[in-house]
């Protein structure tokens, strides 16, 4: 029987839910609304079973099961254009310093996508084109993205005696790399989700609009424990392109997504686990899967302290606390590289670790699994109810 998800109707004993098509009461003993088959459903919510309260249009979808991850992965992203990371002044022969880019209004976090009509694919191409145009005494015209805003900026390069090249005074880069955790993998479609939060530029904290990206296997060599005011981190190495797992096609507020070319060899759970919808998550005991040494996935106890389902934009829908003494002794709590570690509760995949509280590394945020599965395309983005197994 299909199970409707996303609303805590059953939390109020005087509230009942009816299908507007046949007036059938949709309420199980557990307080979870159900429907008889997948598809769109209109529901009328009635107080005391008599007073119309609200009508809701929802989609009923079949239950989803996924292979739950926990594997450490290397993450590599290449941005659209090049990202401005900062300024570097240009000195002349008299010792004066200038910065044409800063004077022209270019800001850290801007993305340079074209120079004089030519696409900027990497930092070397930009540097060479600036030098080439400078030698020819041609004005430089840059096409720049600042968030969703596109603009054109013109400036003249300066000759740098120190490098023997024309420059405009910028530090730029077009790639990012790091370590995270694979959250889930769906074998029928090869789709995966990881990290649980957006990949941003290290210096500007702005989203990286990717043109391509990959994930690969990673091995954890050790963990620097976190403490109040100083987050810890996993330290490891990537196995390289021969062990490439898959492509990154989306960088979103609830994680990175794509398809695996080659799934991992081993999973902690040998069979797929059902995905819990947001209303099924309960405060209390749960577990996370992550790697602290080598490539061995281990299970550790945590507590779900708070459920904040309105904060979908930031992906911070859960407040969690590490309670496992082994994890606390080895890592101090949540550390960098643990992002994406799946959270399990009552035999269901309910979410992933995303952030650590800087002043309390035992606590942090998590993203509900439903939000990640929506972004991966398994549930409608405008809300859905799931068919009961």
Rosetta blueprint (number, residue, H / E / L):
1 X L
2 X E
3 X E
4 X L
5 X L
6 X L
7 X L
8 X L
9 X H
10 X H
11 X H
12 X L
13 X L
14 X L
15 X E
16 X E
17 X E
18 X E
19 X E
20 X L
21 X L
22 X L
23 X L
24 X L
25 X E
26 X L
27 X L
28 X L
29 X L
30 X L
31 X L
32 X L
33 X L
34 X E
35 X E
36 X L
37 X L
38 X L
39 X E
40 X E
41 X E
42 X E
43 X E
44 X E
45 X E
46 X E
47 X E
48 X L
49 X L
50 X L
51 X E
52 X E
53 X E
54 X E
55 X E
56 X E
57 X E
58 X E
59 X E
60 X E
61 X E
62 X L
63 X L
64 X L
65 X E
66 X E
67 X E
68 X E
69 X L
70 X L
71 X L
72 X E
73 X E
74 X E
75 X E
76 X E
77 X E
78 X E
79 X E
80 X E
81 X E
82 X E
83 X E
84 X E
85 X E
86 X E
87 X E
88 X L
89 X L
90 X E
91 X E
92 X L
93 X L
94 X L
95 X L
96 X L
97 X E
98 X E
99 X L
100 X H
101 X H
102 X H
103 X H
104 X H
105 X L
106 X L
107 X L
108 X L
109 X L
110 X L
111 X E
112 X E
113 X E
114 X E
115 X E
116 X L
117 X L
118 X E
119 X E
120 X L
121 X L
122 X L
123 X H
124 X H
125 X H
126 X H
127 X H
128 X H
129 X H
130 X H
131 X H
132 X H
133 X H
134 X H
135 X H
136 X L
137 X L
138 X L
139 X L
140 X E
141 X E
142 X E
143 X E
144 X E
145 X E
146 X E
147 X L
148 X L
149 X E
150 X E
151 X E
152 X E
153 X E
154 X E
155 X E
156 X L
157 X L
158 X E
159 X E
160 X E
161 X L
162 X L
163 X L
164 X L
165 X E
166 X E
167 X E
168 X L
169 X L
170 X E
171 X E
172 X E
173 X E
174 X E
175 X E
176 X E
177 X E
178 X E
179 X E
180 X E
181 X E
182 X E
183 X E
184 X E
185 X E
186 X E
187 X L
188 X L
189 X L
190 X L
191 X E
192 X E
193 X E
194 X E
195 X L
196 X L
197 X L
198 X L
199 X L
200 X E
201 X L
202 X L
203 X L
204 X L
205 X L
206 X L
207 X E
208 X L
209 X L
210 X E
211 X E
212 X E
213 X E
214 X E
215 X E
216 X E
217 X E
218 X E
219 X E
220 X E
221 X E
222 X E
223 X E
224 X E
225 X L
226 X L
227 X E
228 X L
229 X L
230 X E
231 X L
232 X E
233 X E
234 X E
235 X E
236 X E
237 X E
238 X E
239 X L
240 X L
241 X H
242 X H
243 X H
244 X E
245 X E
246 X E
247 X E
248 X E
249 X E
250 X E
251 X E
252 X E
253 X L
254 X L
255 X E
256 X E
257 X E
258 X E
259 X E
260 X E
261 X L
262 X L
263 X L
264 X L
265 X L
266 X L
267 X L
268 X L
269 X L
270 X L
271 X L
272 X L
273 X E
274 X E
275 X E
276 X L
277 X L
278 X H
279 X H
280 X H
281 X L
282 X L
283 X L
284 X E
285 X E
286 X E
287 X E
288 X E
289 X E
290 X E
291 X E
292 X L
293 X L
294 X E
295 X L
296 X L
297 X E
298 X E
299 X E
300 X E
301 X E
302 X E
303 X E
304 X E
305 X E
306 X E
307 X E
308 X L
309 X L
310 X L
311 X L
312 X L
313 X L
314 X L
315 X L
316 X L
317 X L
318 X E
319 X E
320 X E
321 X E
322 X E
323 X L
324 X L
325 X H
326 X H
327 X H
328 X H
329 X H
330 X H
331 X H
332 X L
333 X L
334 X L
335 X E
336 X E
337 X L
338 X L
339 X L
340 X L
341 X L
342 X E
343 X E
344 X E
345 X E
346 X L
347 X L
348 X E
349 X E
350 X E
351 X E
352 X E
353 X E
354 X E
355 X E
356 X E
357 X E
358 X L
359 X L
360 X E
361 X E
362 X E
363 X E
364 X E
365 X E
366 X E
367 X E
368 X E
369 X H
370 X H
371 X H
372 X H
373 X H
374 X H
375 X H
376 X L
377 X L
378 X L
379 X L
380 X L
381 X L
382 X L
383 X L
384 X L
385 X E
386 X E
387 X L
388 X L
389 X L
